[in-house]
Amino acid sequence: MDRLFNSPPGGCQLSLTAAGRAWSWRLTLPDGDSLRGLAPDRATARRSAVFAAIAAESLERTRQRRF
Protein backbone atom coordinates (compact mmCIF):
# COMPACT_ATOMS: atom_id res chain seq x y z
CA MET A 1 0.00 0.00 0.00
CA ASP A 2 2.83 2.41 0.76
CA ARG A 3 4.07 2.08 -2.83
CA LEU A 4 0.94 3.88 -4.03
CA PHE A 5 2.09 7.06 -2.31
CA ASN A 6 5.64 7.29 -3.65
CA SER A 7 5.00 9.59 -6.58
CA PRO A 8 2.15 11.73 -7.85
CA PRO A 9 0.17 10.72 -10.94
CA GLY A 10 1.56 11.75 -14.32
CA GLY A 11 1.64 15.42 -15.14
CA CYS A 12 1.61 16.64 -11.51
CA GLN A 13 4.53 18.68 -10.14
CA LEU A 14 5.40 18.22 -6.45
CA SER A 15 7.35 20.75 -4.41
CA LEU A 16 8.46 20.15 -0.79
CA THR A 17 9.91 22.92 1.39
CA ALA A 18 11.00 23.02 5.01
CA ALA A 19 8.78 25.59 6.75
CA GLY A 20 10.19 25.96 10.24
CA ARG A 21 9.32 22.86 12.24
CA ALA A 22 6.94 21.59 9.54
CA TRP A 23 7.17 20.73 5.87
CA SER A 24 5.13 22.57 3.26
CA TRP A 25 4.00 20.75 0.14
CA ARG A 26 2.61 22.17 -3.06
CA LEU A 27 1.17 20.12 -5.86
CA THR A 28 0.58 21.68 -9.27
CA LEU A 29 -1.92 19.77 -11.39
CA PRO A 30 -1.65 19.47 -15.20
CA ASP A 31 -4.40 22.10 -15.66
CA GLY A 32 -2.42 24.64 -13.57
CA ASP A 33 -4.44 24.40 -10.35
CA SER A 34 -2.44 23.92 -7.18
CA LEU A 35 -3.05 22.24 -3.85
CA ARG A 36 -1.03 22.98 -0.70
CA GLY A 37 -0.64 21.73 2.81
CA LEU A 38 1.61 21.26 5.83
CA ALA A 39 2.94 18.10 7.43
CA PRO A 40 5.18 17.34 10.41
CA ASP A 41 7.96 15.69 8.35
CA ARG A 42 9.16 15.28 4.77
CA ALA A 43 7.85 11.73 4.28
CA THR A 44 4.38 12.64 5.54
CA ALA A 45 4.34 15.76 3.36
CA ARG A 46 5.14 13.66 0.30
CA ARG A 47 2.43 11.09 1.10
CA SER A 48 -0.11 13.85 1.76
CA ALA A 49 0.64 15.51 -1.57
CA VAL A 50 0.41 12.24 -3.49
CA PHE A 51 -2.87 11.40 -1.76
CA ALA A 52 -4.21 14.84 -2.71
CA ALA A 53 -3.10 14.25 -6.32
CA ILE A 54 -4.89 10.91 -6.46
CA ALA A 55 -8.04 12.46 -4.97
CA ALA A 56 -7.94 15.40 -7.41
CA GLU A 57 -7.44 13.04 -10.34
CA SER A 58 -10.42 10.95 -9.21
CA LEU A 59 -12.62 14.02 -8.86
CA GLU A 60 -11.62 15.18 -12.35
CA ARG A 61 -12.53 11.79 -13.84
CA THR A 62 -15.89 11.96 -12.07
CA ARG A 63 -16.47 15.49 -13.39
CA GLN A 64 -15.71 14.35 -16.92
CA ARG A 65 -18.33 11.61 -16.59
CA ARG A 66 -20.81 14.33 -15.54
CA PHE A 67 -21.96 12.67 -12.34
N, C-alpha and C positions, 0 to 999 in steps of 0.2 A: 504494500500500500504506500509506503514512503517513496517509492520510485515515481509515483504519479506526480509528486510535488517537487521534482528536481528542476524542471525547467518549464517556463510558460509555453502555452500553445504557439504555433507558428505565427509570425508577424507581430508579436508583442515584444516591446522593449522594456526591460527591467532595470531599474536603477536602485541601488542600496547605498545609504549614506549614514554614517555615525552621527547621531543627533544628541550629543550629551551622553546621558546614561542609557539611551534607547537607540534603536535603529529606525530610520525612516525608509520606507519603500515607496517607489513610484512606478506604476505600470502604465505604459502608453500603448493603447490598443491600435490595431491597424487603421481604424478610421480617424485617429487623432485624439480621441477622448483619453483622459487619464484618470487613474484611480490611485489613491494614496492612503498610507496608514503608518502606524508606529508599532513597533514590537520590542520586546525586552532584549533580544539578541539577534545576531545576523541570520542564523539558521531559521529562527521563527519568522523573521521578516521575509525571508525568501519563500518559505512555505505559505505564508499569508498572501503574498503577492501572486503566487502561482494559483492558489485556491481562488482568489478574486478573478484571475484571468479565466479560469475554467468556468466560473459562475457567469461572468460577462459573456463568454462565448456561448454558453447554453441559453442565456436570455436572448442573445441575438438570433440564434437558430429558431427559438420559439417565436420571436417577433416576425421573422421571415415566413413562418408558417401561418401567420395571422391568427394565432390563438388568443 
